[in-house]
Amino acid sequence: MSEALIDLSRSGVYLAPAGIEGVRRAAKRADLAWFELNLARVGSKREFLATCARGLRFPEWFGGNWDALADCLKDLSADCVVHCRAAGNFAAAAPDDYDTALEVFRDAASYWNERGSVFIVLLDQEPARGALPQLPGA
């Protein structure tokens, strides 16, 4: 995959491409913050939210619920890419919560897109109900 062709200007929730390191290098050149969320041991909403709080460096007051996640995602100060690794474990263990997490991420992407900022979430597992689009240019 050619890093020069990767379009990191469109906020959204996408299926992570096989060449994730190329995307990471392109994000670095575009001055986008890069966050890694390892979901390998996440099997519940509570564990997912705790992983987000640690991985995205949320403030101490993070409330540990979907509304608090939405609020904190809208408070991120930098254009960024969030790479969710081993998402299939969370998707299999708690499919409804996984779908809700995707919806919160999509809402945050829409919010940042409307403000001219970049918020990209890359997941390595598609949801059971519906497909994720490919990252443009990947």
ABEGO torsion letter per residue (X at the ends): XBAAABBAABBEBBBBBABAAAAAAAAAAAGBBBBBBBAAABABAAAAAAAAAAAAGBBAABAGBAAAAAAAAAABABBBBBBBBGAAAAAAABAAAAAAAAAAAAAAAAAAAAAGBBBBBBBABBBABEBBBBBBGX
